[in-house]
Amino acid sequence: MLRVLFLGFGLCALGGGANAQAPSTAAAILAEACFGCHGPNGQGATGGAAIAGRDKAELAAALLAFRSNERTGTIMGRIARGYSDPEIAAIADHIARLR
């Protein structure tokens, strides 16, 4: 019985470690949607500006402006409306870290 108890505690501890990395993983997954137009890892592509390594505040402000229709774009307004404020912050942080 004691072994089962320790095993249960050990599994709970491992689960906590996995959850600690979830925001970074979630941000990377959300940012993948950007790369279809903005090129692999946001390095730029035909028709899509390079966004990798830009200031995260600038990226977040642009996404928020697209979302509220303060900034025009071909499809960005429709895309940005699909993200919450925390998701926009996570995407901006992730893309700002790309080089």
Backbone as JSON, one array per atom type, in Angstrom:
{
  "sequence": "MLRVLFLGFGLCALGGGANAQAPSTAAAILAEACFGCHGPNGQGATGGAAIAGRDKAELAAALLAFRSNERTGTIMGRIARGYSDPEIAAIADHIARLR",
  "N": [[0.83, -1.19, 0.0], [1.96, 1.2, 0.77], [3.86, 1.58, -1.24], [2.2, 2.06, -3.46], [1.07, 4.48, -2.7], [3.35, 6.18, -2.69], [4.01, 5.96, -5.4], [1.78, 7.19, -6.52], [2.09, 9.83, -5.54], [4.48, 10.44, -6.83], [3.72, 10.38, -9.54], [1.93, 12.5, -9.56], [3.69, 14.6, -9.07], [5.22, 14.54, -11.41], [3.26, 15.21, -13.27], [2.78, 17.88, -12.57], [5.13, 19.08, -13.41], [4.93, 18.82, -16.16], [2.75, 20.46, -16.66], [3.84, 22.91, -16.06], [5.23, 23.66, -18.3], [3.29, 23.99, -20.16], [2.13, 26.58, -20.95], [4.13, 27.7, -22.67], [4.27, 25.76, -24.66], [1.64, 25.86, -25.57], [1.59, 28.47, -26.59], [3.4, 28.2, -28.68], [2.0, 26.45, -30.31], [-0.28, 27.99, -30.92], [0.98, 30.05, -32.33], [1.79, 28.77, -34.62], [-0.2, 29.03, -36.52], [0.32, 31.47, -37.65], [2.45, 31.16, -39.33], [1.79, 30.2, -41.82], [1.27, 32.31, -43.52], [3.25, 34.14, -42.84], [5.63, 32.91, -43.21], [8.07, 30.24, -42.56], [8.67, 29.9, -39.15], [8.08, 32.59, -38.88], [9.73, 34.13, -40.49], [9.18, 35.56, -42.74], [7.52, 35.73, -45.9], [6.36, 35.44, -49.28], [4.18, 37.99, -49.65], [3.66, 38.0, -46.94], [4.71, 39.64, -44.09], [7.9, 39.66, -42.38], [7.92, 38.59, -39.1], [9.21, 37.5, -36.96], [11.12, 37.91, -34.03], [10.39, 40.54, -33.61], [9.45, 43.27, -31.47], [7.66, 42.32, -28.58], [5.58, 43.85, -27.47], [4.91, 45.48, -29.6], [4.02, 43.55, -31.45], [1.8, 42.48, -30.05], [0.22, 44.8, -29.83], [-0.33, 45.27, -32.54], [-1.82, 42.97, -33.21], [-4.03, 43.34, -31.49], [-5.02, 45.73, -32.55], [-5.71, 44.89, -35.14], [-7.72, 43.09, -34.4], [-9.7, 44.77, -33.35], [-10.44, 46.18, -35.55], [-9.09, 48.57, -35.96], [-6.85, 48.64, -37.37], [-6.22, 47.97, -40.7], [-6.28, 45.05, -42.72], [-5.74, 42.27, -44.9], [-6.67, 39.7, -44.09], [-6.1, 39.57, -41.47], [-7.68, 40.83, -39.47], [-9.9, 39.14, -39.22], [-8.62, 36.83, -38.38], [-7.35, 37.63, -35.97], [-9.55, 38.2, -34.37], [-10.24, 35.76, -33.4], [-8.74, 35.23, -31.16], [-8.12, 35.44, -27.65], [-7.3, 37.98, -25.19], [-5.19, 36.97, -23.42], [-4.2, 34.93, -25.11], [-3.28, 36.37, -27.31], [-1.22, 37.81, -26.07], [0.47, 35.67, -25.39], [1.12, 34.63, -27.93], [2.43, 36.86, -29.07], [4.62, 37.07, -27.32], [5.9, 34.63, -27.82], [6.56, 34.78, -30.59], [8.17, 37.02, -30.57], [10.44, 35.99, -29.4], [11.54, 34.38, -31.32], [14.18, 33.81, -33.62]],
  "CA": [[0.0, 0.0, 0.0], [2.86, 2.36, 0.84], [4.44, 1.76, -2.58], [1.18, 2.66, -4.31], [0.96, 5.86, -2.27], [4.52, 6.89, -3.2], [3.88, 6.01, -6.84], [0.77, 8.22, -6.8], [2.72, 11.14, -5.32], [5.48, 10.64, -7.89], [3.02, 10.71, -10.77], [1.41, 13.87, -9.4], [4.81, 15.52, -9.22], [5.55, 14.58, -12.83], [2.2, 15.95, -13.94], [2.99, 19.3, -12.32], [6.22, 19.54, -14.26], [4.43, 18.93, -17.53], [1.88, 21.63, -16.72], [4.64, 24.12, -15.96], [5.68, 24.0, -19.64], [2.14, 24.09, -21.04], [1.93, 27.88, -21.62], [5.08, 27.85, -23.76], [3.83, 24.84, -25.7], [0.39, 26.4, -26.11], [1.94, 29.64, -27.39], [4.02, 27.71, -29.92], [0.93, 25.88, -31.13], [-1.06, 29.13, -31.43], [1.8, 30.8, -33.29], [1.9, 27.99, -35.87], [-1.18, 29.55, -37.48], [0.89, 32.66, -38.27], [3.54, 30.83, -40.24], [1.27, 29.92, -43.15], [1.42, 33.54, -44.32], [4.46, 34.88, -42.45], [6.79, 32.08, -43.47], [8.54, 29.35, -41.49], [9.12, 30.59, -37.94], [7.84, 34.02, -38.98], [10.86, 34.78, -41.17], [8.7, 36.29, -43.9], [7.21, 34.95, -47.1], [5.71, 36.25, -50.3], [2.91, 38.54, -49.18], [3.61, 38.02, -45.47], [5.86, 40.32, -43.49], [8.69, 38.96, -41.36], [7.46, 38.99, -37.77], [10.08, 36.9, -35.96], [12.05, 38.79, -33.34], [9.87, 41.89, -33.38], [9.12, 43.58, -30.08], [6.4, 41.67, -28.24], [4.54, 44.86, -27.28], [4.52, 45.88, -30.96], [3.23, 42.46, -32.01], [0.51, 42.43, -29.35], [-0.55, 45.98, -30.22], [-0.8, 45.06, -33.91], [-2.9, 41.98, -33.17], [-5.2, 43.96, -30.87], [-5.55, 46.7, -33.5], [-6.4, 44.12, -36.16], [-8.92, 42.51, -33.81], [-10.72, 45.8, -33.16], [-10.6, 46.86, -36.85], [-8.39, 49.85, -35.99], [-5.8, 48.46, -38.38], [-6.77, 47.16, -41.78], [-5.46, 43.97, -43.25], [-6.53, 41.42, -45.78], [-7.33, 38.64, -43.34], [-5.64, 39.63, -40.08], [-8.78, 41.17, -38.56], [-10.68, 37.93, -38.97], [-7.79, 35.9, -37.61], [-7.12, 38.16, -34.62], [-10.8, 38.11, -33.59], [-10.34, 34.43, -32.82], [-7.85, 35.08, -30.02], [-8.37, 36.19, -26.42], [-6.16, 38.82, -24.78], [-4.05, 36.14, -23.0], [-3.63, 34.21, -26.25], [-2.52, 37.36, -28.09], [0.01, 38.07, -25.32], [1.33, 34.49, -25.51], [1.61, 34.58, -29.31], [3.39, 37.95, -29.23], [5.82, 36.71, -26.58], [6.56, 33.52, -28.52], [7.12, 35.25, -31.86], [9.27, 37.95, -30.26], [11.61, 35.2, -29.01], [12.08, 33.67, -32.48], [15.3, 34.48, -34.32]],
  "C": [[0.87, 1.26, 0.0], [3.51, 2.63, -0.52], [3.45, 2.44, -3.52], [1.03, 4.14, -3.98], [2.13, 6.69, -2.81], [4.47, 7.02, -4.73], [2.88, 7.1, -7.25], [1.33, 9.61, -6.62], [3.74, 11.45, -6.42], [4.83, 11.03, -9.2], [2.43, 12.11, -10.71], [2.53, 14.89, -9.59], [5.23, 15.64, -10.68], [4.52, 15.38, -13.61], [2.36, 17.45, -13.76], [4.09, 19.86, -13.18], [5.78, 19.71, -15.7], [3.56, 20.17, -17.67], [2.68, 22.93, -16.67], [5.11, 24.57, -17.35], [4.52, 24.22, -20.6], [1.97, 25.46, -21.68], [2.87, 28.08, -22.8], [4.67, 26.97, -24.94], [2.57, 25.36, -26.36], [0.68, 27.6, -27.0], [2.55, 29.21, -28.72], [2.96, 27.15, -30.86], [0.07, 27.0, -31.73], [-0.3, 29.87, -32.52], [1.96, 30.07, -34.62], [0.95, 28.52, -36.93], [-0.62, 30.75, -38.24], [1.84, 32.31, -39.42], [3.07, 30.45, -41.64], [1.44, 31.12, -44.07], [2.75, 34.25, -44.06], [5.73, 34.05, -42.57], [7.21, 31.22, -42.29], [9.14, 30.17, -40.34], [9.02, 32.11, -38.05], [8.92, 34.81, -39.68], [10.45, 35.58, -42.4], [8.48, 35.37, -45.08], [6.55, 35.9, -48.08], [4.35, 36.7, -49.78], [2.8, 38.65, -47.67], [4.87, 38.62, -44.9], [6.61, 39.42, -42.52], [8.26, 39.49, -40.0], [8.36, 38.46, -36.66], [11.0, 37.94, -35.35], [11.58, 40.22, -33.14], [9.52, 42.04, -31.9], [7.75, 43.01, -29.72], [5.27, 42.67, -28.01], [4.02, 45.35, -28.63], [3.63, 44.82, -31.6], [1.85, 42.39, -31.37], [-0.37, 43.6, -29.75], [-1.12, 45.83, -31.63], [-1.96, 44.07, -33.93], [-4.17, 42.56, -32.57], [-5.84, 44.98, -31.81], [-6.27, 46.0, -34.66], [-7.73, 43.6, -35.63], [-10.05, 43.53, -33.68], [-11.01, 46.61, -34.43], [-10.02, 48.27, -36.87], [-7.28, 49.82, -37.03], [-6.36, 47.55, -39.46], [-5.76, 46.11, -42.24], [-6.34, 43.08, -44.09], [-7.32, 40.37, -45.0], [-7.03, 38.74, -41.84], [-6.75, 39.98, -39.09], [-9.61, 39.96, -38.2], [-9.9, 36.92, -38.14], [-7.67, 36.36, -36.17], [-8.38, 38.09, -33.76], [-10.97, 36.75, -32.94], [-9.51, 34.22, -31.57], [-8.27, 35.96, -28.85], [-7.15, 37.07, -26.11], [-4.97, 37.98, -24.3], [-3.4, 35.37, -24.14], [-2.8, 35.16, -27.12], [-1.2, 37.65, -27.39], [0.98, 36.9, -25.45], [1.92, 34.37, -26.91], [2.69, 35.63, -29.52], [4.7, 37.62, -28.52], [6.61, 35.62, -27.32], [7.26, 34.01, -29.79], [8.28, 36.22, -31.62], [10.57, 37.21, -29.91], [12.25, 34.46, -30.2], [13.18, 34.49, -33.14], [15.54, 33.8, -35.63]]
}
